[in-house]
Amino acid sequence: MNGNLRLMVLGLVLLIAVASCRPQLTENITASKNAEGMSARQPRGSELTITADVSIQADAIKQPLLSIFEIAPSFVWVSPGEEVRLVTKAFDQYNQPFDDFELSWGLGERMAGTVDVDGMFTAGPKGGYFSQALLATAIQTVDGAEIKLTADMAVLVEQAQEIAELDSIQVVPGDIDVSQGQLLRLMAFGIGDSGLIIPGVLFEWVVIDPSLGTLVDEDTVKILASEGEYRNALSVTGYHGGKEITLSLSVSVKDSFASEDLMTLQIIPGFAHVTVEGTYNFEAIALGKNGRRLKDVGMSWEVSSSVGQFVKDGIFKAGSTPGVYTDAIKVTAKRVDGMENLSSYAHSTVIIEPVVNQVLSGISLLPSSSVIAPGKPVQFRVYAFDEEGRLIPGATVTWGVSEEAIGVISDYGRLTAHGPAGHYSEAITVTVSHSGQRLSASADITITGPLSKAVIWPNDVEVAPGDVVLFKASGVDENNVELSSLVVDFRLKDPNAGSITPFGYFVASDTDGYYPGTVEARVVELTR
């Protein structure tokens, strides 16, 4: 299974599985005076204050009630027959952990697999994406009445692929040319004895020559070196199936300010997947020393005939031999206004994948719905499956938006929203084509407006001396859509009521009394 792809999808968990039963923020909402009459035109960076009442009584009886219930994890990516232990989390109205309830498990989609009474999930034999594969129900009985909450989770079952043996490592780009002060993002692929990429290879990067720079992330180097050639300055080790391979790399560091007439060239993308004899559209951008895109620049494209050919500028047609071709694509840019001495070039790596005789039978668009702020991006991804539930590589994907005012989506599914606040059903469209078959899917988006109202919960508590309550607060826009770009801090207006941390943990004092509005939460929307 592709470990990197699994991590990408796990990064989308909160967007594709609704598993929390927290209080609805459209209830008990209070708006401060300066929030009344706010509209989408109001500048970002709004701030609201909301309060809660506290009553402290020595004989108070604290009756915890089931208020929030969720499954963990809320999304899993598994192979057929793989087992995953699931657990649930529950909280009472004071946001404290809660376990006084009856729990039952069930299947929302039987094709996903099975689950026992203890929450052990076993994936079924058929692959596919199941948005509500599992259901959990929590029931608390209070004075003969039931409090019932449910949660669900999504499952992606991927058919197991044949395990290949690691034969070599290829690094992209092949020739590492960097500038002083640059952040160098490292990328490597594990290659099997068939010449194809092996998914799920783990890589470890090491800076051998400390004068080159330092690792600031597991795959990113901050270049600190002066101009020069640094041989065997880096190493990468790939681990797969009990086998490891290490490769040493040299780096060339250039002076960023060596020329007054600076032109840099970027090729998009830096590496591309294409099927045998398939086509791909590359783009090249020339930038001047001020970072602006240059006009009147001529581009010439080159590729080895064993890899493929360019049918016209930027449009590449792959050859018939699968494999990873490092830096196979070369584009050269020259100014056409007489400055022939000003030129630059860039490379891209091509991964040619074999054509597999798979029939497109299903697609999954993730996330199926998302909440996004204007100007912020969200990455959509689509997965294609054959009749056996196996992922189909190399399918043709076309993205679109239902209304131009909503925003712009790239050829790779990255949406940048521009539209006014509101909910847009089936706003994102995707069509997947493969071997004469075509399937479409859509996703909803909600574009948020400025902070309009705030809510605190619990908003009225009765506790005994020394009791602990976790207060929480959040905010919504004018359409009662919860905002994510918020900072919340808490304080007590009356110190006689007890103490509270900036994160909302309140400890009641030993002094009985009623303290109206003593817990104060300041909800601030981050400026965008």
SULCORCOR-V263670 format. One record per residue. N is the residue number from 1. RES is the residue in one small letter. OMEGA is omega in degrees with one decimal (NA if undefined). NEAR is the number of other C-alpha atoms within 12 Angstrom. D_FIRST is the distance of its C-alpha to the first C-alpha in Angstrom with 1 decimal. Layout:
N,RES,OMEGA,NEAR,D_FIRST / N,RES,OMEGA,NEAR,D_FIRST
//
This chain:
1,m,-177.9,27,0.0 / 2,n,-177.0,26,3.8 / 3,g,-180.0,18,6.0 / 4,n,-179.6,20,9.0 / 5,l,178.5,21,8.4 / 6,r,179.3,23,7.9 / 7,l,178.6,16,11.1 / 8,m,-177.4,18,12.8 / 9,v,178.6,33,12.6 / 10,l,175.2,25,13.7 / 11,g,-179.3,24,16.5 / 12,l,-173.0,28,17.7 / 13,v,-174.6,30,18.1 / 14,l,-177.3,26,21.9 / 15,l,-173.0,31,22.2 / 16,i,-179.7,34,20.4 / 17,a,177.6,36,21.6 / 18,v,-174.8,30,25.3 / 19,a,-177.7,33,25.6 / 20,s,179.7,28,28.7 / 21,c,-179.8,29,32.2 / 22,r,179.9,29,34.1 / 23,p,178.2,28,37.7 / 24,q,-177.4,21,38.2 / 25,l,177.2,26,39.3 / 26,t,178.7,23,41.6 / 27,e,176.3,19,43.9 / 28,n,-178.9,24,46.4 / 29,i,177.9,32,45.8 / 30,t,175.9,31,48.4 / 31,a,177.2,30,49.2 / 32,s,-175.7,24,51.3 / 33,k,-176.9,15,54.4 / 34,n,177.1,18,52.8 / 35,a,-177.8,30,49.9 / 36,e,176.2,18,52.2 / 37,g,179.4,17,52.3 / 38,m,178.9,25,49.2 / 39,s,-179.2,22,47.7 / 40,a,-179.5,24,44.8 / 41,r,-177.4,15,47.2 / 42,q,-177.5,20,47.7 / 43,p,176.5,18,46.2 / 44,r,-178.9,24,43.0 / 45,g,-179.0,20,43.4 / 46,s,-179.2,36,45.2 / 47,e,178.3,34,46.0 / 48,l,176.8,37,46.9 / 49,t,-177.1,36,48.2 / 50,i,-175.7,39,47.9 / 51,t,176.3,39,49.5 / 52,a,180.0,39,49.3 / 53,d,177.8,28,52.2 / 54,v,174.5,43,52.4 / 55,s,-179.3,33,54.9 / 56,i,179.4,32,55.4 / 57,q,-176.8,24,57.4 / 58,a,-178.0,19,57.9 / 59,d,-178.2,15,57.8 / 60,a,177.0,19,54.8 / 61,i,-176.6,15,52.5 / 62,k,-179.4,22,49.0 / 63,q,178.9,21,47.2 / 64,p,178.9,28,43.4 / 65,l,177.8,31,41.9 / 66,l,-175.0,35,38.3 / 67,s,-178.2,34,37.4 / 68,i,-176.4,36,33.7 / 69,f,-178.1,40,30.9 / 70,e,177.2,35,27.1 / 71,i,174.6,37,23.8 / 72,a,-6.1,28,21.5 / 73,p,-179.2,29,18.7 / 74,s,175.9,38,19.5 / 75,f,175.1,37,16.0 / 76,v,175.4,40,12.8 / 77,w,-171.6,42,9.3 / 78,v,172.3,35,8.5 / 79,s,178.2,32,7.9 / 80,p,179.5,30,11.4 / 81,g,-179.2,23,13.7 / 82,e,-178.8,28,12.0 / 83,e,177.9,23,14.9 / 84,v,176.1,27,15.5 / 85,r,-179.2,21,19.1 / 86,l,176.1,27,20.6 / 87,v,176.7,30,23.9 / 88,t,175.3,36,26.4 / 89,k,179.8,33,28.6 / 90,a,-179.4,38,32.1 / 91,f,178.6,29,35.0 / 92,d,-176.8,31,38.7 / 93,q,176.9,31,41.0 / 94,y,179.8,36,41.5 / 95,n,176.1,31,37.8 / 96,q,177.6,28,37.8 / 97,p,-171.2,23,35.2 / 98,f,-179.5,25,36.3 / 99,d,-177.7,22,35.7 / 100,d,179.9,22,38.7 / 101,f,175.0,28,37.1 / 102,e,-176.3,23,35.9 / 103,l,174.2,28,32.2 / 104,s,-179.9,26,30.8 / 105,w,177.5,29,27.3 / 106,g,179.4,28,26.7 / 107,l,172.7,32,24.4 / 108,g,178.9,24,24.8 / 109,e,-171.7,24,22.9 / 110,r,-179.6,22,23.0 / 111,m,-177.0,26,20.3 / 112,a,-178.8,39,17.7 / 113,g,178.6,35,18.5 / 114,t,176.1,30,21.1 / 115,v,179.8,31,22.4 / 116,d,-174.8,23,25.2 / 117,v,-179.6,19,28.2 / 118,d,177.6,19,26.6 / 119,g,175.8,26,23.6 / 120,m,-178.3,23,21.0 / 121,f,175.5,38,18.5 / 122,t,-177.1,31,16.9 / 123,a,179.9,38,14.6 / 124,g,-176.7,31,16.2 / 125,p,-175.7,24,15.6 / 126,k,179.5,30,15.4 / 127,g,178.2,37,12.7 / 128,g,178.6,39,14.0 / 129,y,-177.5,43,15.1 / 130,f,-171.3,38,17.8 / 131,s,178.3,35,19.9 / 132,q,-173.1,30,22.1 / 133,a,-174.5,36,20.2 / 134,l,178.4,44,22.1 / 135,l,173.3,41,25.6 / 136,a,-179.0,39,27.4 / 137,t,176.7,34,31.2 / 138,a,-179.6,34,33.5 / 139,i,172.4,28,37.3 / 140,q,177.8,29,40.0 / 141,t,-178.6,18,43.6 / 142,v,179.0,15,46.4 / 143,d,177.3,9,50.0 / 144,g,179.1,8,49.0 / 145,a,-178.0,10,46.9 / 146,e,166.9,15,43.1 / 147,i,-173.7,24,40.7 / 148,k,176.9,24,37.5 / 149,l,177.5,34,34.3 / 150,t,176.0,34,30.9 / 151,a,178.0,38,27.4 / 152,d,179.1,38,24.3 / 153,m,-178.7,40,20.6 / 154,a,-179.7,43,17.8 / 155,v,171.5,46,14.7 / 156,l,179.2,48,11.8 / 157,v,-178.9,40,10.6 / 158,e,178.5,36,7.8 / 159,q,-179.7,29,8.7 / 160,a,178.4,24,7.0 / 161,q,177.6,19,7.3 / 162,e,-177.1,12,9.8 / 163,i,179.8,21,9.2 / 164,a,178.7,25,11.4 / 165,e,179.3,27,13.8 / 166,l,-177.0,31,14.3 / 167,d,-179.2,25,17.7 / 168,s,177.2,30,18.6 / 169,i,172.5,38,18.1 / 170,q,-177.8,39,19.5 / 171,v,177.8,35,20.8 / 172,v,-3.8,30,21.7 / 173,p,-179.7,31,24.7 / 174,g,175.5,31,26.0 / 175,d,-175.5,23,29.4 / 176,i,176.8,31,29.3 / 177,d,-176.5,29,32.5 / 178,v,177.1,32,33.0 / 179,s,177.3,28,36.0 / 180,q,178.2,26,37.7 / 181,g,-176.5,21,36.3 / 182,q,168.0,24,33.1 / 183,l,-177.1,23,29.7 / 184,l,177.2,31,27.4 / 185,r,-174.5,23,23.7 / 186,l,-179.2,34,21.7 / 187,m,179.5,31,18.6 / 188,a,177.6,37,17.0 / 189,f,172.5,42,14.5 / 190,g,-176.4,39,13.4 / 191,i,177.6,31,14.8 / 192,g,-178.6,29,14.5 / 193,d,176.2,16,17.7 / 194,s,-178.1,21,17.5 / 195,g,-178.8,25,17.8 / 196,l,-179.9,29,14.6 / 197,i,174.5,32,12.1 / 198,i,177.6,35,9.2 / 199,p,173.2,29,6.3 / 200,g,176.7,27,6.0 / 201,v,177.1,36,9.6 / 202,l,-178.1,29,12.0 / 203,f,175.5,30,15.4 / 204,e,-178.9,28,18.9 / 205,w,179.8,30,21.8 / 206,v,172.3,29,25.4 / 207,v,-178.2,34,28.7 / 208,i,-179.6,23,30.9 / 209,d,-176.8,24,34.0 / 210,p,179.0,18,34.9 / 211,s,178.8,24,37.4 / 212,l,-176.7,35,34.6 / 213,g,-176.3,29,33.3 / 214,t,175.5,26,31.1 / 215,l,176.3,26,27.5 / 216,v,175.8,19,27.7 / 217,d,-175.8,16,23.9 / 218,e,179.8,19,21.1 / 219,d,-178.5,25,20.9 / 220,t,-179.8,21,24.3 / 221,v,171.3,35,27.7 / 222,k,-176.9,26,31.1 / 223,i,-179.5,36,33.3 / 224,l,-172.5,27,36.7 / 225,a,172.5,28,38.1 / 226,s,-176.6,22,41.1 / 227,e,178.6,22,41.2 / 228,g,178.6,21,40.5 / 229,e,-178.0,23,38.1 / 230,y,-175.9,28,35.9 / 231,r,179.1,20,34.6 / 232,n,-177.1,21,31.7 / 233,a,-179.2,29,31.6 / 234,l,171.1,34,27.8 / 235,s,175.9,30,25.1 / 236,v,178.2,34,21.3 / 237,t,177.6,30,19.4 / 238,g,-178.4,35,15.9 / 239,y,177.9,28,14.2 / 240,h,175.3,29,11.6 / 241,g,179.2,19,12.1 / 242,g,-179.7,13,15.6 / 243,k,177.1,20,16.7 / 244,e,179.4,21,18.0 / 245,i,179.7,28,19.7 / 246,t,-179.3,26,22.2 / 247,l,176.5,27,23.7 / 248,s,-173.7,25,26.9 / 249,l,175.4,32,27.8 / 250,s,-176.0,26,31.1 / 251,v,175.4,35,32.0 / 252,s,-178.6,26,35.0 / 253,v,-179.4,31,36.6 / 254,k,175.5,23,39.0 / 255,d,-177.4,22,41.8 / 256,s,-174.1,22,41.0 / 257,f,-176.5,17,44.7 / 258,a,-175.3,14,45.9 / 259,s,175.3,15,47.1 / 260,e,-179.2,12,49.1 / 261,d,-175.2,19,47.7 / 262,l,172.0,25,44.0 / 263,m,176.3,33,41.6 / 264,t,-175.3,33,37.8 / 265,l,176.5,34,35.4 / 266,q,175.8,28,32.0 / 267,i,-176.2,31,29.7 / 268,i,-3.3,25,27.3 / 269,p,178.1,24,24.4 / 270,g,170.4,29,23.9 / 271,f,-173.3,33,21.1 / 272,a,173.7,34,20.3 / 273,h,178.1,33,17.9 / 274,v,178.9,35,20.0 / 275,t,178.5,35,20.0 / 276,v,180.0,28,22.5 / 277,e,174.0,26,26.0 / 278,g,-179.5,33,24.7 / 279,t,179.7,28,26.6 / 280,y,-178.1,34,25.8 / 281,n,175.8,28,28.4 / 282,f,177.6,36,28.7 / 283,e,178.1,30,31.2 / 284,a,-178.8,35,33.2 / 285,i,176.7,30,35.2 / 286,a,-178.6,33,38.1 / 287,l,175.5,27,39.2 / 288,g,-176.1,25,42.6 / 289,k,176.3,18,43.5 / 290,n,178.4,14,43.8 / 291,g,-179.4,14,40.3 / 292,r,-177.7,14,41.5 / 293,r,-178.1,17,40.4 / 294,l,174.1,26,42.8 / 295,k,177.8,18,44.5 / 296,d,178.2,17,46.2 / 297,v,177.7,28,43.5 / 298,g,-178.9,26,42.8 / 299,m,173.7,30,39.3 / 300,s,-174.4,26,38.7 / 301,w,-179.2,31,35.3 / 302,e,173.6,30,34.4 / 303,v,178.1,30,31.7 / 304,s,-178.4,20,31.9 / 305,s,178.7,17,32.7 / 306,s,179.5,19,30.0 / 307,v,-177.9,32,27.4 / 308,g,-179.7,32,29.1 / 309,q,173.6,28,32.0 / 310,f,-180.0,28,33.2 / 311,v,167.7,19,35.1 / 312,k,-172.0,17,36.6 / 313,d,174.1,22,36.2 / 314,g,-178.1,28,32.6 / 315,i,-173.8,24,31.4 / 316,f,173.4,36,29.3 / 317,k,-175.5,32,28.6 / 318,a,175.9,37,25.9 / 319,g,-173.1,30,27.0 / 320,s,-175.9,22,25.9 / 321,t,178.2,25,23.8 / 322,p,177.8,29,20.1 / 323,g,175.9,34,19.2 / 324,v,-176.4,41,19.1 / 325,y,-175.3,38,22.7 / 326,t,177.5,30,23.5 / 327,d,-176.7,30,26.5 / 328,a,-179.6,34,27.3 / 329,i,176.8,44,28.8 / 330,k,174.0,36,32.0 / 331,v,179.7,37,34.3 / 332,t,179.8,31,37.7 / 333,a,176.1,35,39.9 / 334,k,174.5,30,43.7 / 335,r,-176.4,27,46.3 / 336,v,-178.8,16,48.6 / 337,d,176.8,14,51.5 / 338,g,-179.1,12,53.1 / 339,m,-174.6,16,51.1 / 340,e,-178.7,14,49.6 / 341,n,-178.7,15,48.9 / 342,l,-178.3,25,46.3 / 343,s,178.9,29,42.9 / 344,s,179.0,29,39.3 / 345,y,179.2,28,36.0 / 346,a,-178.1,36,32.3 / 347,h,171.5,35,29.2 / 348,s,179.1,38,25.8 / 349,t,-179.5,35,22.9 / 350,v,174.7,45,21.7 / 351,i,-179.0,40,18.4 / 352,i,-176.9,36,19.4 / 353,e,179.8,32,16.8 / 354,p,175.2,28,18.0 / 355,v,180.0,23,19.3 / 356,v,-178.0,19,17.6 / 357,n,179.2,18,19.9 / 358,q,179.1,25,18.2 / 359,v,179.8,27,20.5 / 360,l,-178.9,33,19.9 / 361,s,179.7,28,20.4 / 362,g,175.9,32,19.2 / 363,i,176.2,37,18.3 / 364,s,179.0,38,17.6 / 365,l,-179.2,39,19.3 / 366,l,-11.2,39,18.6 / 367,p,179.6,39,20.7 / 368,s,173.3,36,23.0 / 369,s,-179.2,33,25.8 / 370,s,176.1,40,26.6 / 371,v,-171.8,36,29.6 / 372,i,176.5,36,30.5 / 373,a,178.8,39,33.6 / 374,p,179.0,31,35.5 / 375,g,-179.3,21,34.5 / 376,k,-179.9,23,31.1 / 377,p,170.2,22,27.8 / 378,v,-177.2,32,24.9 / 379,q,174.5,33,21.6 / 380,f,177.7,39,20.6 / 381,r,178.9,38,17.4 / 382,v,180.0,39,17.0 / 383,y,-179.1,39,14.2 / 384,a,-177.9,40,15.3 / 385,f,172.9,35,14.6 / 386,d,-175.6,30,16.3 / 387,e,180.0,20,18.4 / 388,e,-180.0,24,15.7 / 389,g,178.0,34,13.5 / 390,r,177.4,33,11.1 / 391,l,179.4,36,10.5 / 392,i,176.2,37,13.4 / 393,p,171.4,30,13.4 / 394,g,176.9,32,16.9 / 395,a,178.8,37,18.7 / 396,t,-175.5,30,21.9 / 397,v,177.7,30,22.1 / 398,t,-178.0,26,25.5 / 399,w,176.7,30,26.1 / 400,g,174.4,29,29.5 / 401,v,-175.0,33,31.6 / 402,s,179.2,22,34.2 / 403,e,-179.6,20,36.9 / 404,e,-177.0,17,37.5 / 405,a,-177.7,19,38.9 / 406,i,-178.5,32,35.6 / 407,g,-176.9,31,34.1 / 408,v,177.5,29,32.2 / 409,i,-176.8,30,28.6 / 410,s,177.6,23,27.2 / 411,d,-177.9,24,25.5 / 412,y,174.5,21,22.2 / 413,g,179.8,28,22.8 / 414,r,-176.8,24,24.4 / 415,l,169.4,36,27.4 / 416,t,-174.2,27,30.5 / 417,a,177.5,35,32.8 / 418,h,-170.1,26,36.6 / 419,g,177.0,29,38.1 / 420,p,-178.7,28,40.4 / 421,a,178.2,32,39.3 / 422,g,179.4,30,38.3 / 423,h,-177.9,25,35.8 / 424,y,179.6,28,34.6 / 425,s,177.8,21,33.1 / 426,e,-177.2,24,30.8 / 427,a,-178.8,32,31.3 / 428,i,179.8,42,28.1 / 429,t,176.1,37,27.5 / 430,v,176.6,36,24.7 / 431,t,179.8,31,24.9 / 432,v,-179.4,34,22.1 / 433,s,178.4,29,23.4 / 434,h,175.7,30,22.0 / 435,s,176.2,22,24.1 / 436,g,177.7,14,27.1 / 437,q,-179.3,20,25.4 / 438,r,177.3,22,25.6 / 439,l,-178.9,29,24.5 / 440,s,176.3,28,25.5 / 441,a,-179.8,32,24.7 / 442,s,179.4,31,26.4 / 443,a,178.1,35,26.2 / 444,d,171.3,28,29.0 / 445,i,173.4,41,30.0 / 446,t,178.2,34,32.7 / 447,i,-175.4,41,34.5 / 448,t,172.9,39,36.3 / 449,g,-179.6,41,39.9 / 450,p,178.3,43,41.7 / 451,l,-177.5,48,42.1 / 452,s,-176.9,42,44.8 / 453,k,179.4,42,44.8 / 454,a,179.7,47,43.6 / 455,v,176.0,38,43.1 / 456,i,176.8,43,43.2 / 457,w,-6.4,37,42.3 / 458,p,-178.3,39,44.0 / 459,n,178.4,34,47.1 / 460,d,-176.0,24,49.7 / 461,v,173.6,36,49.4 / 462,e,-172.9,33,51.8 / 463,v,174.1,35,51.1 / 464,a,177.5,28,53.0 / 465,p,179.1,28,53.8 / 466,g,178.7,22,50.9 / 467,d,179.3,30,48.3 / 468,v,177.2,28,45.0 / 469,v,173.9,37,43.6 / 470,l,176.7,31,40.6 / 471,f,175.8,39,41.6 / 472,k,179.1,38,39.2 / 473,a,176.9,43,40.0 / 474,s,-178.0,44,38.5 / 475,g,-179.9,47,39.8 / 476,v,175.7,41,39.6 / 477,d,-175.5,42,40.9 / 478,e,177.0,31,43.7 / 479,n,-179.0,25,41.4 / 480,n,174.3,30,40.4 / 481,v,-178.1,32,36.8 / 482,e,-179.1,34,35.5 / 483,l,-180.0,37,35.0 / 484,s,-175.8,28,32.4 / 485,s,-177.0,29,34.2 / 486,l,170.2,29,36.7 / 487,v,-177.3,27,38.1 / 488,v,171.8,31,39.9 / 489,d,-173.3,29,42.3 / 490,f,172.0,31,44.8 / 491,r,177.1,29,48.3 / 492,l,176.7,34,51.3 / 493,k,-179.9,22,54.5 / 494,d,-178.0,24,56.5 / 495,p,178.3,20,55.8 / 496,n,-179.2,23,57.8 / 497,a,-179.1,34,54.9 / 498,g,179.8,33,52.7 / 499,s,179.0,30,49.9 / 500,i,176.5,30,46.6 / 501,t,176.7,22,43.9 / 502,p,-177.5,22,42.7 / 503,f,172.0,23,39.5 / 504,g,177.2,31,41.6 / 505,y,-176.0,25,42.1 / 506,f,174.6,35,45.7 / 507,v,-177.4,28,47.9 / 508,a,179.0,36,51.1 / 509,s,177.8,28,54.4 / 510,d,-175.9,21,57.1 / 511,t,176.9,22,59.4 / 512,d,176.1,22,59.6 / 513,g,178.0,25,59.9 / 514,y,-174.4,25,58.5 / 515,y,-178.5,30,56.7 / 516,p,175.4,21,56.2 / 517,g,-174.6,24,53.7 / 518,t,176.7,32,53.2 / 519,v,-175.1,46,49.4 / 520,e,177.4,39,48.8 / 521,a,176.3,41,45.4 / 522,r,-177.9,32,45.3 / 523,v,-175.6,39,42.6 / 524,v,175.1,31,42.1 / 525,e,178.8,33,40.0 / 526,l,179.5,20,38.7 / 527,t,-178.5,18,40.3 / 528,r,NA,18,38.1
//
